[in-house]
Amino acid sequence: MNQRLRNKNIIVTAAGQGIGKATAIAFCNEGANVIATDLNKKTLIDLNKEYPKIKVFTLDSTDYNAVKAFAKTIDKVDVLFNAVGFVHHGTILDCEEKDWDFSFNVNIKSMYFMIKLIIPKMLEVNNGNIINIASVASSIKGFPFRFVYGASKAAIIGLTKSIAADFVKQNIRCNAIAPGTVHTPSWEGRVSASKDPVQAKKDFIARQPMGRLGTPEEIASMAVYLASNESLFITGNTFSVDGGITI
């Protein structure tokens, strides 16, 4: 490894599986001091067993008081990687108020809490880097049956641009990654829950121009770049890592 993130202190949310886990591992392999958070204590324990250098902290990022208590345990943060997310399936007609509230609480309010309570640590040293996981299903492109998911992920892109604009003079960067369809446990769960899992899997793959799903590691590679000093002149941008789905 090139140790591109050597000695950087990085927080990763939703690190128990999928994109968050792959990114926490990639950061660790590049020399970072990683604190991995997740709501699922078991997945964090498993991650720590496999990668003892990664510190773990059970955290519900949608709980303001929990995030506030967590932030008090942190001294210095170079990078905050926000990966918490939930995919709701359906149009506006399938989205009740509780579905709207849940999706926005998980997908965007969690990032609001994490950034609001962690960014003061960055302001103390006049330096920082925030990376948010959005989606191509957002303001980038509309997808069928992704009404509230797309709306909440579009909000992440807006949040990212606003944070970047507000704190650029304080040397705090903020960018977003917009994945296409990625093979994660979350995706597997959605496929299994469909009426015809075999056909659902075929449909997901068919809509990807490259003819395959992305991997969490491919998203993590972009995250490593954005977390590194190689991207110091980049802020307020959203990077699609999508296998050509937005061509």
Backbone bond lengths (Angstrom), bond angles and torsions (degrees), N, CA, C in turn:
res aa  C-N    CA-C-N  psi(-1)  N-CA   C-N-CA  omega(-1)  CA-C   N-CA-C  phi
1 M - - - 1.452 - - 1.533 110.86 -
2 N 1.323 116.24 151.41 1.453 121.24 -178.95 1.529 113.44 -85.00
3 Q 1.353 116.76 -7.20 1.462 120.76 -179.21 1.532 110.80 56.33
4 R 1.324 115.35 46.27 1.469 120.70 -177.54 1.535 112.46 -67.48
5 L 1.324 117.02 -17.48 1.456 120.64 -178.06 1.526 111.50 -117.84
6 R 1.292 115.99 24.95 1.454 121.45 -174.69 1.536 111.79 -52.48
7 N 1.333 114.90 125.48 1.468 124.06 176.11 1.523 114.80 68.90
8 K 1.322 118.27 6.53 1.465 119.15 174.67 1.529 109.43 -76.63
9 N 1.323 117.12 137.12 1.464 122.24 177.05 1.525 108.66 -93.27
10 I 1.330 116.18 117.10 1.462 120.80 -172.02 1.529 111.14 -127.17
11 I 1.320 115.48 134.05 1.466 122.34 173.03 1.520 108.33 -103.55
12 V 1.325 116.72 132.58 1.462 122.29 177.91 1.524 108.85 -124.25
13 T 1.325 117.08 123.48 1.463 120.03 176.14 1.532 109.76 -94.51
14 A 1.329 115.56 161.83 1.466 121.91 -177.83 1.521 110.88 52.94
15 A 1.333 115.72 41.76 1.467 121.12 -172.79 1.519 113.52 -87.72
16 G 1.313 117.37 2.77 1.456 119.64 -177.27 1.509 115.40 -75.55
17 Q 1.326 116.89 -22.06 1.461 120.06 -179.38 1.524 110.10 -161.42
18 G 1.319 115.46 172.91 1.460 121.66 173.18 1.516 114.61 59.72
19 I 1.331 115.37 -139.44 1.458 121.78 -175.90 1.526 111.26 -61.89
20 G 1.320 117.30 -41.64 1.453 120.45 -179.65 1.518 112.02 -61.19
21 K 1.321 116.53 -44.60 1.471 120.67 179.64 1.525 110.98 -64.76
22 A 1.327 116.52 -48.42 1.467 120.30 -179.41 1.522 110.91 -59.67
23 T 1.323 116.90 -36.73 1.455 120.87 -179.04 1.522 111.30 -72.70
24 A 1.320 117.26 -41.42 1.464 120.58 176.85 1.526 110.34 -58.80
25 I 1.321 116.52 -42.94 1.468 121.54 179.05 1.531 110.56 -65.42
26 A 1.330 116.59 -44.93 1.466 120.55 179.84 1.522 111.04 -61.88
27 F 1.328 116.66 -42.33 1.461 120.39 177.60 1.525 110.73 -61.50
28 C 1.324 115.93 -44.44 1.469 121.22 179.59 1.526 110.64 -61.20
29 N 1.320 116.14 -44.63 1.467 120.66 -179.04 1.523 112.33 -64.90
30 E 1.341 115.97 -22.15 1.464 120.09 178.84 1.528 111.87 -94.55
31 G 1.333 116.75 12.25 1.451 120.37 172.17 1.515 117.02 96.36
32 A 1.346 117.57 4.33 1.459 120.36 -178.33 1.523 111.93 -77.42
33 N 1.325 115.21 155.48 1.459 122.14 169.54 1.524 106.66 -92.14
34 V 1.323 116.70 105.43 1.465 121.46 -169.95 1.526 111.79 -103.41
35 I 1.331 115.19 132.49 1.456 121.73 168.25 1.522 106.19 -110.70
36 A 1.309 116.28 113.37 1.464 122.59 -177.33 1.520 109.48 -98.48
37 T 1.327 116.93 125.09 1.459 120.81 178.22 1.525 110.25 -116.24
38 D 1.308 114.98 152.07 1.466 121.26 177.68 1.520 107.43 -167.51
39 L 1.322 115.22 159.34 1.466 120.67 175.95 1.521 111.22 -77.96
40 N 1.335 115.96 -24.91 1.463 122.10 -176.97 1.530 110.25 -91.94
41 K 1.313 116.06 105.62 1.461 120.72 -176.50 1.521 111.80 -64.27
42 K 1.334 117.16 -37.87 1.467 120.82 -177.12 1.523 111.84 -62.47
43 T 1.326 117.12 -44.79 1.467 119.38 -178.82 1.528 110.62 -65.22
44 L 1.322 116.53 -32.68 1.463 120.06 177.36 1.526 111.01 -68.79
45 I 1.312 116.46 -40.82 1.467 120.46 178.06 1.526 109.87 -61.55
46 D 1.325 116.01 -43.00 1.467 120.70 178.76 1.528 110.83 -62.79
47 L 1.337 116.21 -40.97 1.462 120.69 178.99 1.528 110.31 -63.36
48 N 1.314 116.74 -43.52 1.461 121.33 -178.91 1.528 111.87 -66.00
49 K 1.328 116.26 -34.79 1.465 119.96 176.98 1.521 110.64 -65.08
50 E 1.303 115.80 -40.08 1.465 120.95 -178.63 1.532 111.05 -76.26
51 Y 1.331 116.31 -36.44 1.472 121.44 -179.33 1.527 108.51 -130.72
52 P 1.327 117.15 83.09 1.473 121.71 -176.23 1.527 114.42 -58.36
53 K 1.331 117.34 -23.46 1.463 120.05 -179.56 1.534 111.77 -71.49
54 I 1.331 116.03 -20.52 1.461 119.80 179.52 1.530 109.68 -82.57
55 K 1.323 116.52 120.24 1.456 120.56 175.52 1.528 109.13 -80.82
56 V 1.313 116.80 144.49 1.466 120.02 -177.34 1.525 110.61 -122.63
57 F 1.332 113.57 150.74 1.466 120.13 -178.26 1.523 107.57 -148.75
58 T 1.328 116.40 118.35 1.463 120.02 178.35 1.525 109.26 -72.31
59 L 1.329 116.26 122.63 1.462 120.28 -173.33 1.520 111.80 -149.92
60 D 1.323 115.54 133.43 1.464 122.51 170.29 1.523 106.99 -96.39
61 S 1.311 116.50 104.63 1.468 121.33 -175.40 1.523 113.15 -69.30
62 T 1.335 117.46 -9.44 1.466 120.30 177.53 1.525 111.56 -91.87
63 D 1.319 117.11 -0.20 1.466 123.00 -179.51 1.534 108.54 -103.85
64 Y 1.322 117.10 106.90 1.467 121.51 -175.18 1.526 112.08 -57.33
65 N 1.313 116.84 -46.15 1.457 119.97 -177.94 1.522 111.69 -65.70
66 A 1.330 116.49 -35.72 1.463 120.32 178.11 1.522 110.40 -66.81
67 V 1.320 116.47 -42.02 1.468 120.47 178.82 1.528 110.14 -67.08
68 K 1.325 116.78 -38.14 1.464 121.21 178.49 1.526 110.57 -62.08
69 A 1.336 116.23 -43.31 1.461 120.79 179.01 1.525 110.80 -65.76
70 F 1.329 115.86 -39.46 1.470 120.82 177.85 1.525 110.34 -63.06
71 A 1.314 116.81 -45.50 1.467 121.40 -177.90 1.527 111.42 -59.33
72 K 1.318 116.98 -32.53 1.465 120.78 179.67 1.526 112.11 -67.19
73 T 1.334 116.76 -19.79 1.470 120.19 179.84 1.523 111.88 -86.76
74 I 1.340 116.64 -6.49 1.460 121.68 -175.23 1.532 110.42 -100.76
75 D 1.319 116.12 132.25 1.460 120.49 177.55 1.529 111.98 -92.55
76 K 1.326 116.33 -54.46 1.462 120.74 -175.89 1.527 109.57 -136.23
77 V 1.326 115.41 135.71 1.470 121.24 179.42 1.520 109.22 -129.07
78 D 1.310 116.42 122.83 1.460 120.27 175.26 1.523 111.35 -91.13
79 V 1.339 115.59 -38.05 1.463 120.54 -175.85 1.533 109.75 -138.52
80 L 1.328 115.85 135.17 1.466 122.48 171.47 1.515 107.71 -116.07
81 F 1.324 115.99 120.82 1.464 121.55 179.76 1.522 108.58 -111.97
82 N 1.330 116.58 111.69 1.469 122.87 -177.62 1.527 111.00 -98.25
83 A 1.336 116.24 113.64 1.463 119.41 -176.39 1.530 113.95 -124.40
84 V 1.328 117.65 4.32 1.466 119.94 -178.59 1.526 109.89 -63.89
85 G 1.335 116.53 135.29 1.464 118.75 -179.60 1.514 113.01 -165.51
86 F 1.336 114.64 157.50 1.469 122.36 178.38 1.519 108.44 -142.50
87 V 1.327 116.09 137.76 1.467 121.59 -179.21 1.526 110.10 -107.17
88 H 1.332 115.75 113.12 1.468 120.74 173.93 1.523 108.76 -94.02
89 H 1.322 117.47 135.77 1.462 122.46 -179.46 1.524 109.42 -102.12
90 G 1.337 116.62 124.46 1.452 119.16 175.22 1.515 113.50 144.72
91 T 1.324 115.07 165.75 1.460 122.29 175.12 1.522 108.77 -86.92
92 I 1.334 116.64 -175.68 1.462 120.40 177.28 1.526 110.89 -60.90
93 L 1.325 116.72 -29.11 1.466 120.29 -179.83 1.522 112.21 -71.84
94 D 1.318 116.44 -19.82 1.462 121.12 178.61 1.523 112.12 -97.09
95 C 1.312 116.39 -1.67 1.463 121.32 -174.18 1.522 110.76 -105.00
96 E 1.312 116.03 106.97 1.460 120.64 175.78 1.534 108.97 -84.52
97 E 1.307 115.73 168.97 1.465 119.56 -178.34 1.524 111.16 -58.13
98 K 1.315 117.13 -38.56 1.470 120.24 179.54 1.530 111.01 -65.05
99 D 1.329 117.18 -34.50 1.465 120.83 177.41 1.527 110.80 -68.60
100 W 1.332 115.31 -41.53 1.467 120.86 177.20 1.526 110.28 -60.78
101 D 1.334 115.65 -49.49 1.465 120.16 -178.00 1.528 111.46 -62.78
102 F 1.326 116.85 -43.57 1.459 120.39 -178.81 1.525 110.66 -63.39
103 S 1.325 116.64 -46.23 1.468 120.89 -178.84 1.516 111.88 -62.06
104 F 1.321 116.92 -44.04 1.460 119.81 -179.54 1.529 111.49 -71.69
105 N 1.327 116.98 -34.47 1.467 119.20 176.89 1.525 110.79 -63.30
106 V 1.329 116.45 -45.32 1.467 120.36 -177.88 1.525 111.25 -73.25
107 N 1.309 117.15 -48.93 1.467 120.83 -169.94 1.524 114.88 -79.98
108 I 1.311 117.76 -32.92 1.467 118.73 -174.81 1.530 113.31 -122.55
109 K 1.327 118.06 -39.97 1.469 117.95 -179.69 1.515 111.28 -65.98
110 S 1.328 117.52 -32.50 1.462 120.60 177.47 1.531 110.33 -60.30
111 M 1.327 116.46 -40.11 1.470 120.34 178.63 1.529 110.87 -70.68
112 Y 1.324 116.11 -38.36 1.470 120.84 176.00 1.524 109.91 -57.44
113 F 1.330 117.29 -48.31 1.459 120.89 179.74 1.526 111.70 -62.89
114 M 1.333 116.28 -48.74 1.461 119.91 -176.82 1.523 111.27 -61.53
115 I 1.319 116.65 -46.19 1.467 119.92 -178.21 1.525 111.00 -67.79
116 K 1.325 116.69 -45.39 1.470 121.03 -177.82 1.522 111.63 -57.81
117 L 1.342 116.62 -37.70 1.453 120.20 -174.30 1.531 114.20 -94.84
118 I 1.334 116.73 -15.65 1.463 120.55 178.81 1.527 111.92 -99.53
119 I 1.318 117.98 -31.56 1.464 119.99 -175.22 1.537 113.42 -61.28
120 P 1.338 119.63 -28.92 1.469 117.54 175.26 1.535 112.77 -59.16
121 K 1.342 116.91 -30.82 1.470 120.54 176.90 1.529 110.02 -64.55
122 M 1.328 116.43 -35.65 1.457 121.28 178.77 1.525 111.35 -73.51
123 L 1.319 115.72 -38.27 1.466 119.86 179.79 1.525 111.58 -65.14
124 E 1.320 116.76 -30.27 1.459 120.61 178.75 1.529 112.05 -60.16
125 V 1.338 115.85 -31.89 1.469 119.96 -177.72 1.526 111.88 -110.95
126 N 1.349 115.54 5.47 1.461 120.91 178.22 1.527 112.17 56.91
127 N 1.334 115.20 41.72 1.466 119.38 -179.46 1.526 109.74 -166.62
128 G 1.321 115.94 141.17 1.466 118.86 177.30 1.512 111.87 177.55
129 N 1.315 114.45 170.43 1.462 121.02 -173.69 1.527 108.25 -150.86
130 I 1.321 116.44 123.88 1.470 121.75 -179.74 1.526 108.63 -121.21
131 I 1.324 115.43 131.67 1.467 121.11 179.59 1.524 108.06 -126.62
132 N 1.330 116.61 123.96 1.461 122.10 -177.41 1.534 111.17 -113.76
133 I 1.309 116.29 139.08 1.460 120.06 174.67 1.527 109.58 -88.74
134 A 1.319 116.18 112.26 1.455 122.86 174.95 1.538 107.69 -100.86
135 S 1.309 118.14 -135.15 1.463 122.73 177.91 1.519 108.41 -169.65
136 V 1.333 116.01 155.96 1.461 118.16 172.39 1.526 109.79 -69.12
137 A 1.345 116.35 -22.34 1.465 121.28 173.69 1.524 106.95 -81.44
138 S 1.317 115.97 87.83 1.469 121.21 -171.72 1.520 107.91 -167.46
139 S 1.323 117.09 -139.43 1.461 121.03 172.28 1.521 110.50 -74.74
140 I 1.336 117.10 -9.91 1.465 121.27 -179.86 1.519 111.10 -77.50
141 K 1.333 116.49 -44.28 1.460 120.58 -178.25 1.524 110.00 -157.72
142 G 1.323 115.97 144.04 1.454 120.42 175.76 1.524 110.67 -90.98
143 F 1.322 116.19 136.07 1.463 122.05 177.58 1.520 109.51 -122.12
144 P 1.327 117.75 143.81 1.465 119.95 177.15 1.535 111.24 -60.42
145 F 1.306 115.58 141.84 1.469 122.99 174.58 1.531 113.67 63.15
146 R 1.317 116.25 28.32 1.462 120.76 177.19 1.527 109.85 -128.76
147 F 1.336 116.82 38.72 1.464 122.27 -174.09 1.525 112.92 -55.61
148 V 1.318 117.78 -66.84 1.466 119.41 -174.97 1.526 111.12 -75.59
149 Y 1.307 117.43 -29.66 1.463 120.16 175.78 1.532 109.72 -62.37
150 G 1.335 116.19 -48.88 1.459 120.67 179.84 1.518 112.45 -62.71
151 A 1.337 115.94 -38.46 1.466 119.93 179.14 1.528 111.01 -65.13
152 S 1.325 116.10 -42.85 1.470 119.40 -178.30 1.528 111.46 -71.62
153 K 1.327 116.91 -34.49 1.462 119.41 178.66 1.536 110.83 -73.44
154 A 1.331 116.82 -30.53 1.470 119.78 173.43 1.525 109.68 -65.00
155 A 1.319 116.27 -35.74 1.464 120.65 177.98 1.525 110.84 -63.48
156 I 1.328 116.76 -34.57 1.467 120.09 178.16 1.519 110.78 -63.41
157 I 1.328 116.18 -40.12 1.459 119.54 178.46 1.522 110.55 -64.30
158 G 1.333 116.91 -40.85 1.458 120.46 176.70 1.514 111.35 -64.63
159 L 1.316 117.20 -43.11 1.462 121.58 177.60 1.525 110.60 -59.41
160 T 1.324 115.79 -43.84 1.466 121.32 -178.53 1.520 111.05 -60.14
161 K 1.325 117.37 -47.17 1.460 121.03 -179.66 1.532 111.64 -64.24
162 S 1.321 116.08 -38.35 1.458 120.37 -179.00 1.524 111.35 -67.27
163 I 1.339 117.00 -45.84 1.460 120.49 178.16 1.533 109.82 -60.54
164 A 1.329 116.14 -42.68 1.465 120.14 -179.81 1.527 110.95 -60.77
165 A 1.318 116.93 -43.19 1.466 121.16 -178.47 1.525 111.95 -69.03
166 D 1.317 116.58 -39.34 1.457 120.64 -176.38 1.526 113.97 -71.28
167 F 1.343 116.79 -28.92 1.457 118.64 -171.24 1.524 114.63 -122.33
168 V 1.326 116.99 14.34 1.466 119.82 -179.94 1.530 111.47 -62.10
169 K 1.322 117.73 -33.37 1.469 121.07 -179.67 1.526 112.09 -72.59
170 Q 1.329 116.34 -16.74 1.465 120.88 177.85 1.536 111.92 -98.91
171 N 1.335 115.36 16.21 1.468 121.54 177.91 1.534 113.01 61.30
172 I 1.329 115.57 31.65 1.459 120.14 174.87 1.521 108.30 -108.72
173 R 1.307 115.15 120.51 1.466 121.20 -179.64 1.521 109.85 -99.14
174 C 1.319 116.25 152.78 1.464 120.88 176.94 1.528 108.80 -146.60
175 N 1.325 116.09 120.76 1.457 122.38 179.15 1.525 110.10 -133.35
176 A 1.313 115.45 164.91 1.462 120.87 179.19 1.525 110.30 -127.02
177 I 1.305 115.03 152.07 1.461 122.50 172.92 1.523 107.38 -114.37
178 A 1.330 116.04 131.56 1.459 121.25 -180.00 1.532 109.23 -114.64
179 P 1.317 117.51 94.61 1.463 119.56 -179.77 1.529 112.11 -74.09
180 G 1.331 114.28 155.06 1.454 120.03 166.13 1.519 106.80 -83.47
181 T 1.321 117.86 -149.50 1.464 120.44 178.63 1.524 109.32 -78.40
182 V 1.324 115.29 123.66 1.460 121.63 -175.34 1.526 109.18 -118.22
183 H 1.325 115.82 139.78 1.465 121.18 -179.85 1.527 109.33 -77.25
184 T 1.320 115.76 97.27 1.459 122.90 -179.41 1.528 109.33 -130.13
185 P 1.337 118.05 167.79 1.472 119.67 174.02 1.520 112.44 -57.89
186 S 1.331 116.87 -33.62 1.463 120.42 177.20 1.524 110.79 -62.72
187 W 1.334 116.15 -44.07 1.468 120.42 178.25 1.527 110.53 -64.16
188 E 1.304 117.07 -43.16 1.464 120.95 178.92 1.530 110.88 -59.75
189 G 1.343 115.27 -38.70 1.460 119.43 178.82 1.516 112.50 -65.50
190 R 1.334 116.74 -39.72 1.465 120.25 178.71 1.520 111.02 -66.76
191 V 1.326 116.50 -39.02 1.468 120.78 178.43 1.524 110.06 -64.63
192 S 1.314 116.93 -46.23 1.464 121.62 -178.21 1.524 111.96 -63.70
193 A 1.341 116.04 -31.71 1.459 120.63 -177.98 1.523 113.01 -81.72
194 S 1.319 117.46 -8.86 1.470 120.63 -178.99 1.523 111.26 -74.26
195 K 1.317 116.04 164.78 1.464 120.66 -178.96 1.515 111.65 -65.78
196 D 1.308 117.25 -35.16 1.467 122.77 -179.93 1.525 108.43 -133.19
197 P 1.332 117.68 86.83 1.474 121.07 -175.88 1.526 114.48 -55.81
198 V 1.330 116.85 -37.66 1.465 120.46 -178.77 1.527 110.31 -64.18
199 Q 1.331 116.00 -46.57 1.455 120.33 179.62 1.524 111.13 -69.18
200 A 1.329 116.39 -37.48 1.466 120.25 179.60 1.520 110.30 -60.61
201 K 1.322 116.85 -42.67 1.461 120.77 178.93 1.525 110.50 -62.47
202 K 1.330 116.52 -43.35 1.464 120.75 178.87 1.525 110.97 -62.04
203 D 1.341 116.11 -40.69 1.465 120.72 -178.54 1.530 111.60 -65.50
204 F 1.326 116.16 -41.79 1.460 120.29 178.38 1.526 110.89 -60.26
205 I 1.322 115.63 -45.72 1.461 120.31 -177.91 1.530 110.85 -69.21
206 A 1.339 116.48 -38.23 1.465 121.34 -176.82 1.520 112.44 -63.42
207 R 1.328 117.73 -30.35 1.469 119.56 -177.83 1.529 112.72 -80.61
208 Q 1.333 116.81 -7.59 1.456 121.28 176.86 1.529 108.99 -91.69
209 P 1.326 119.01 116.05 1.462 121.91 -177.40 1.522 114.12 -54.51
210 M 1.319 118.12 -30.87 1.465 120.15 178.76 1.525 112.62 -77.40
211 G 1.320 116.60 -7.08 1.453 120.31 176.97 1.513 115.10 77.41
212 R 1.306 115.87 19.37 1.471 120.39 177.24 1.515 109.53 -155.99
213 L 1.328 115.78 165.43 1.451 120.99 174.95 1.528 109.95 -84.28
214 G 1.304 115.70 160.11 1.449 119.89 173.17 1.519 109.94 -78.45
215 T 1.316 116.42 167.75 1.458 120.96 176.44 1.525 108.80 -112.93
216 P 1.324 117.71 153.11 1.465 120.23 176.48 1.523 111.72 -56.73
217 E 1.329 116.21 -34.75 1.463 120.45 -179.24 1.527 111.91 -64.98
218 E 1.327 117.63 -31.46 1.463 120.67 178.52 1.533 110.82 -69.86
219 I 1.317 116.69 -34.75 1.463 120.07 175.33 1.528 109.28 -70.79
220 A 1.321 115.51 -39.43 1.469 120.59 179.65 1.522 111.74 -61.59
221 S 1.318 117.11 -33.78 1.467 120.25 178.97 1.522 111.33 -62.27
222 M 1.330 116.96 -41.04 1.463 120.34 176.11 1.523 110.10 -66.49
223 A 1.331 116.49 -38.06 1.460 120.46 179.20 1.526 111.04 -62.65
224 V 1.337 117.20 -40.44 1.463 120.96 178.30 1.525 110.25 -61.10
225 Y 1.323 116.25 -43.91 1.467 120.22 178.82 1.528 110.99 -60.37
226 L 1.334 116.66 -47.29 1.459 120.26 -177.83 1.530 111.80 -68.37
227 A 1.331 116.65 -28.02 1.464 120.53 179.08 1.525 112.24 -80.33
228 S 1.326 116.06 -17.79 1.464 120.55 -174.68 1.525 111.84 -87.28
229 N 1.314 115.15 169.73 1.469 120.70 177.30 1.525 112.27 -73.82
230 E 1.316 117.16 -6.60 1.462 121.36 176.96 1.526 111.54 -67.73
231 S 1.322 116.81 -19.74 1.472 120.82 -176.18 1.529 112.60 -110.95
232 L 1.317 117.16 25.84 1.460 121.25 -173.48 1.533 114.32 -61.45
233 F 1.325 117.45 -21.47 1.466 120.29 -177.36 1.532 111.58 -99.38
234 I 1.328 116.19 15.79 1.467 121.28 -176.41 1.519 110.49 -117.37
235 T 1.321 116.94 124.43 1.462 121.37 173.81 1.523 109.90 -155.17
236 G 1.321 115.91 151.64 1.457 122.08 177.15 1.511 114.80 75.79
237 N 1.335 117.09 16.04 1.459 120.77 -176.87 1.525 112.49 -109.53
238 T 1.322 114.78 158.35 1.460 122.04 174.95 1.515 108.47 -120.56
239 F 1.316 116.65 125.23 1.464 122.14 -175.50 1.525 109.65 -108.59
240 S 1.327 115.28 115.76 1.464 120.46 177.43 1.528 109.86 -80.61
241 V 1.308 115.84 124.75 1.456 123.14 174.78 1.517 104.18 -120.95
242 D 1.338 116.19 86.74 1.464 118.74 -159.80 1.532 115.62 -137.53
243 G 1.319 118.52 9.60 1.457 119.29 178.76 1.518 114.14 64.65
244 G 1.329 116.06 20.91 1.467 119.52 177.39 1.510 115.93 89.62
245 I 1.344 117.78 8.43 1.462 119.81 -174.98 1.524 112.67 -67.77
246 T 1.326 117.63 -20.10 1.462 120.09 -179.83 1.538 112.68 -102.35
247 I 1.327 116.60 11.29 1.468 119.21 176.90 1.538 109.90 -62.97
